[in-house]
Amino acid sequence: MTGQESMMMSKPILANRPLKRKKWLGSASVLAAATALAAITAADNAKAQSQITGPRVHSAAPDILSMRRSIQQLAPHEDVVLPLSVPRVPDNLPVLPNAPANPLTAPLAPSTQPQVTIAPAPTNGTISVSPPQPIIISGQSPQPVAAPVVGQAGINVSALASFDDNDVTFTPGVAADTINVLAPSAIIEWETFTGGADGDEVTFLGSSQTLNFTSALTDYTVLNRIFTPGTFENAVRIDGTVNSTVLSGIRGGNVWFYSPGGIVVGAGANFNVGSLLLSTSAIADADVTTGDLSVAFTGVSQTDSFIRVEDTASITANNNNSYVAMIAPRIEMAGDVSVNGSTAYVAAEQATMTIQNGLFDISVDVGSEDANGIVHTGSTGGQSSTGVLDEQAIYFVAVPKNTAINMLVGGSVGYDAAA
């Protein structure tokens, strides 16, 4: 909220209930008795001090008889006993030379700390209770708490978006829907307008639609979690164009998509991004970071979920040290992937992937039940390396969960020839 904020409330005092009234009177009588006792003590001490030579403490003694009458009027149903005698200061107490001033009457030094004022005890038999007041620290003002945006409908995107508006803003439009990323890491949860039966594919971004990610930052990572309504988590289709930029126009940014039912990059779809990650295995919020990163893919909800990149689909990530990664029990790649960095296809249900200096370190925790794991018939490559500092690689990782996997790798795999 997120927090992500709490408000303290006091319950009203119901003074019209008889039992409550009696308790209030009892509390007031005890308080008045304590006040009278303090007054008697002060009066006798003042008399004793008058017999001592040296600094004196002056104290105004209230009318004790009036105090007694007040107590009797306040609580006629109770017996209040005042002490018959109070210890007195001996008359022969020696006088100390240069006796310091009574600390109770010495003036206090100015203080910048908050001052507390205690009001005198009530003498009219009533007690008033004020509601709690907010504590305000000098120089600070209460900060507004941003409420999450829930269910903002897209125009190009066929889904409702929920997000923290401290991290992103969402502007649907006729030409394109735009996500403006305000924080280095952000998470958006989408729910498609429609669901489907088991095995159906549901449109998230239509073939003539555009979704833009932009930011004034130099880098960011945004995770898009896509769910479908209804009983089944269906595979979602991205048939349109996805763009991502940084510094308000330069190609960049890391765009991640997670959908438990599967992801289909349709024929004719275009991704023009800084880097791209597609997954049907869940990703924790804490792993959504920028720069060198380690991502734990914690598991799939459907063991037959898949990622499919159809023929003529295009994924381009041509920034230095960019990456494209796909993680699912089954991966079908028939499109075109061009990366100025590294590409990883990982057929597994659970895995951990570290990306550092443009290279992957992949550890599979739970493999795939699919017979093939990976079927590659398209093209995966990119610009050639410019030297030892421009590291790049293409990874095909398929680990069986139970039975053996026959990974099928065809098409074109490799980087451009060096100039």
DOMI-299765 format. One line per field, with one value per residue (C-alpha): residue number from 1; z, y, x. Coordinates in pm, whole numbers. Layout:
<rs>
n c(NUM|...)
c3 c(Z|...)
c2 c(Y|...)
c1 c(X|...)
</rs>
This chain:
<rs>
n c(1|2|3|4|5|6|7|8|9|10|11|12|13|14|15|16|17|18|19|20|21|22|23|24|25|26|27|28|29|30|31|32|33|34|35|36|37|38|39|40|41|42|43|44|45|46|47|48|49|50|51|52|53|54|55|56|57|58|59|60|61|62|63|64|65|66|67|68|69|70|71|72|73|74|75|76|77|78|79|80|81|82|83|84|85|86|87|88|89|90|91|92|93|94|95|96|97|98|99|100|101|102|103|104|105|106|107|108|109|110|111|112|113|114|115|116|117|118|119|120|121|122|123|124|125|126|127|128|129|130|131|132|133|134|135|136|137|138|139|140|141|142|143|144|145|146|147|148|149|150|151|152|153|154|155|156|157|158|159|160|161|162|163|164|165|166|167|168|169|170|171|172|173|174|175|176|177|178|179|180|181|182|183|184|185|186|187|188|189|190|191|192|193|194|195|196|197|198|199|200|201|202|203|204|205|206|207|208|209|210|211|212|213|214|215|216|217|218|219|220|221|222|223|224|225|226|227|228|229|230|231|232|233|234|235|236|237|238|239|240|241|242|243|244|245|246|247|248|249|250|251|252|253|254|255|256|257|258|259|260|261|262|263|264|265|266|267|268|269|270|271|272|273|274|275|276|277|278|279|280|281|282|283|284|285|286|287|288|289|290|291|292|293|294|295|296|297|298|299|300|301|302|303|304|305|306|307|308|309|310|311|312|313|314|315|316|317|318|319|320|321|322|323|324|325|326|327|328|329|330|331|332|333|334|335|336|337|338|339|340|341|342|343|344|345|346|347|348|349|350|351|352|353|354|355|356|357|358|359|360|361|362|363|364|365|366|367|368|369|370|371|372|373|374|375|376|377|378|379|380|381|382|383|384|385|386|387|388|389|390|391|392|393|394|395|396|397|398|399|400|401|402|403|404|405|406|407|408|409|410|411|412|413|414|415|416|417|418|419)
c3 c(0|-89|235|159|725|1036|1232|1603|1712|2061|2165|2288|2658|2719|3017|3029|3167|3553|3616|3414|3607|3941|3824|3708|4047|4230|4017|4077|4456|4480|4274|4494|4811|4680|4605|4958|5112|4907|5019|5393|5354|5179|5451|5740|5562|5503|5876|5967|5718|5873|6193|6009|5950|5593|5256|5283|5063|5035|4962|4954|5171|5038|5258|5395|5520|5173|5033|5281|5183|4811|4869|5068|4800|4523|4666|4947|4911|5002|5320|5261|5558|5576|5789|6143|6152|5911|6000|6088|6034|6372|6520|6605|6251|6192|5922|5643|5522|5164|5137|4774|4649|4666|4341|4324|4303|4104|3757|3473|3192|2853|2666|2308|2410|2401|2724|2914|3114|3380|3449|3816|3948|3891|4197|4049|4036|3659|3446|3077|2841|2513|2212|2122|1911|1634|1727|1493|1490|1405|1053|927|761|714|390|169|124|-238|-291|-554|-882|-930|-1255|-1498|-1839|-2144|-2494|-2697|-2419|-2364|-1988|-1659|-1497|-1124|-998|-748|-892|-717|-959|-1286|-1453|-1721|-2005|-2245|-2589|-2933|-3101|-2811|-2443|-2253|-1928|-1781|-1541|-1243|-1034|-1115|-1057|-1098|-1108|-1297|-1255|-1551|-1585|-1936|-2021|-2110|-2011|-2191|-2167|-2089|-2374|-2517|-2592|-2478|-2642|-2432|-2714|-3055|-3388|-3466|-3109|-2938|-2580|-2498|-2190|-2140|-1864|-1789|-1600|-1749|-1673|-1521|-1495|-1513|-1447|-1611|-1446|-1673|-1546|-1704|-1526|-1470|-1374|-1601|-1645|-2022|-2241|-2340|-2688|-2770|-3138|-3154|-3090|-2762|-2734|-2442|-2408|-2149|-2118|-2286|-2622|-2634|-2675|-2339|-2029|-1923|-1990|-1825|-1884|-1661|-1733|-1557|-1843|-2118|-2352|-2730|-2935|-3243|-3608|-3705|-3344|-3279|-2963|-2972|-2621|-2417|-2283|-2262|-2026|-2081|-1814|-1704|-1376|-1094|-1008|-661|-618|-462|-780|-996|-1016|-1267|-1366|-1284|-1132|-999|-1059|-891|-1097|-814|-1000|-1245|-1163|-1479|-1577|-1943|-1973|-2268|-2454|-2830|-3066|-3396|-3746|-3857|-3498|-3426|-3100|-3113|-2823|-2977|-2685|-2555|-2295|-2365|-2313|-2414|-2187|-2194|-1910|-1933|-1938|-2318|-2553|-2925|-3112|-3479|-3502|-3519|-3215|-3252|-2942|-2888|-2585|-2474|-2529|-2307|-2366|-2046|-2040|-1670|-1399|-1147|-1208|-1094|-1348|-1287|-1546|-1514|-1770|-2050|-1963|-1795|-1510|-1508|-1241|-1285|-967|-1122|-1483|-1748|-1815|-2183|-2433|-2616|-2381|-2658|-3025|-3223|-3591|-3619|-3603|-3293|-3330|-3328|-3384|-3360|-3056|-3069|-2843|-2519|-2319|-2539|-2417|-2561|-2581|-2678|-2425|-2479|-2144|-2119|-1807|-1776|-1469|-1504|-1853|-2113|-2328|-2702|-2764|-3128|-3244|-3607|-3801|-3760|-3447|-3427|-3437|-3739|-3887|-3754|-3981)
c2 c(0|-133|6|50|401|316|537|535|586|625|483|743|748|670|900|822|470|452|215|432|740|578|489|846|984|735|838|1206|1164|982|1255|1528|1347|1325|1698|1778|1565|1747|2081|1986|1873|2195|2409|2234|2242|2614|2667|2463|2650|2982|2885|2828|3107|3118|3073|3018|2844|3027|2825|2940|2712|2654|2651|2297|2315|2411|2116|1885|2021|1974|1611|1546|1706|1520|1172|1162|785|739|807|1006|1006|1281|1225|1365|1467|1524|1480|1817|1956|1970|2322|2278|2187|2351|2611|2516|2797|2902|2674|2623|2740|2495|2298|2297|2677|2736|2879|2629|2696|2755|2428|2342|2014|1975|2105|1917|2111|1931|2097|2129|1859|1929|2047|2056|1679|1643|1507|1584|1358|1500|1271|1178|1438|1363|1412|1657|1679|2023|2045|1741|1705|1392|1213|1093|720|623|378|110|149|-151|-257|24|-91|-79|19|-157|-408|-634|-645|-461|-329|-309|-140|98|448|534|290|332|521|373|584|397|554|494|468|289|210|355|248|520|357|580|340|115|-189|-220|-485|-474|-737|-780|-970|-1024|-910|-1264|-1618|-1943|-2315|-2546|-2525|-2197|-1905|-1559|-1231|-992|-764|-783|-794|-424|-304|-144|-143|101|107|434|609|907|667|518|162|-25|-370|-413|-747|-801|-1079|-1180|-1386|-1493|-1498|-1815|-2170|-2216|-2019|-1993|-1916|-1548|-1419|-1120|-1055|-682|-460|-412|-129|-20|294|482|849|929|776|565|191|22|-119|-478|-606|-931|-1127|-1406|-1603|-1935|-2073|-2000|-1724|-1713|-1455|-1458|-1449|-1092|-977|-742|-687|-393|-383|-342|-698|-953|-1236|-1470|-1725|-1959|-2020|-1776|-1491|-1336|-959|-932|-1068|-783|-579|-409|-465|-796|-1013|-1352|-1472|-1774|-1927|-2091|-2324|-2367|-2408|-2615|-2870|-2854|-2475|-2351|-2058|-2046|-1794|-1835|-1803|-1442|-1316|-1089|-1021|-759|-656|-494|-291|-393|-672|-721|-1058|-1269|-1556|-1801|-2042|-2298|-2677|-2657|-2392|-2371|-2112|-2064|-1688|-1461|-1356|-1100|-1011|-807|-1018|-1363|-1581|-1865|-2124|-2322|-2613|-2663|-2611|-2455|-2295|-2022|-1791|-1545|-1281|-1114|-934|-1048|-1419|-1664|-1907|-2151|-2407|-2633|-2743|-2926|-3040|-3081|-3363|-3267|-3517|-3251|-2958|-2732|-2729|-2470|-2419|-2044|-1814|-1712|-1487|-1127|-895|-1041|-978|-675|-829|-1011|-758|-810|-1156|-1337|-1689|-1893|-2149|-2449|-2614|-2900|-3118|-3418|-3447|-3819|-3963|-3869|-3556|-3543|-3174|-3070|-2791|-2683|-2362|-2106|-2063|-1831|-1472|-1263|-1307|-1069|-770)
c1 c(0|144|124|172|-209|-378|-615|-677|-1035|-1177|-1513|-1764|-1845|-2211|-2281|-2652|-2607|-2656|-2365|-2133|-2254|-2172|-1822|-1764|-1874|-1652|-1352|-1424|-1458|-1126|-962|-1111|-1003|-650|-659|-780|-506|-244|-391|-374|-15|77|-88|88|422|381|320|627|843|738|926|1255|1501|1627|1463|1093|844|515|204|-154|-367|-718|-1026|-1020|-1377|-1494|-1301|-1472|-1816|-1731|-1638|-1957|-2173|-1989|-2036|-2294|-2310|-1944|-1747|-1430|-1191|-931|-620|-646|-283|1|368|519|865|1052|1075|1445|1558|1900|1934|2174|2400|2350|2054|1957|1627|1344|1365|988|977|1299|1231|1266|1509|1351|1305|1237|1079|700|542|272|12|-193|-525|-642|-869|-1239|-1434|-1783|-1833|-1785|-1501|-1469|-1273|-1146|-1107|-747|-574|-321|44|212|591|722|859|669|333|126|212|-73|-102|-145|-429|-369|-551|-778|-938|-854|-972|-751|-855|-587|-527|-827|-781|-823|-503|-432|-117|42|26|352|518|329|50|-174|-312|-538|-567|-709|-368|-195|-224|72|234|455|701|789|1002|1298|1077|701|433|103|-168|-399|-725|-854|-1204|-1310|-1218|-1267|-1309|-1021|-770|-900|-668|-780|-677|-473|-346|-514|-331|-384|-328|-24|104|385|608|792|986|1207|1438|1754|1639|1347|1190|813|644|305|106|-184|-478|-804|-1143|-1338|-1255|-954|-633|-623|-325|-321|-248|-29|-91|-8|295|481|737|954|1167|1373|1464|1132|1214|1532|1486|1533|1369|1304|953|842|520|390|73|6|-205|47|163|118|311|95|189|272|326|620|824|1066|1210|1526|1497|1214|1119|821|725|447|634|561|799|826|788|1135|1297|1169|1489|1714|2076|2243|1973|1876|1522|1363|1082|892|659|374|8|-43|219|111|148|350|503|453|608|432|571|642|634|932|1117|1392|1617|1921|2064|2406|2381|2012|1843|1544|1441|1148|1064|781|731|702|847|768|975|883|933|1236|1439|1721|1924|2240|2316|2199|1891|1771|1499|1435|1188|1115|855|1092|1429|1666|1821|2102|2184|2521|2735|2506|2536|2297|2356|2062|1975|1670|1492|1194|1204|935|691|665|802|1006|1045|1173|1077|1274|1198|1246|1548|1746|2048|2159|2450|2796|3010|3238|3504|3575|3375|3067|2969|2671|2534|2225|2098|1868|1790|1540|1545|1311|1095|1034|1091|1350|1307|1374|1442|1391|1619|1601|1572|1853|2058|2360|2482|2569|2913|3178|3240)
</rs>
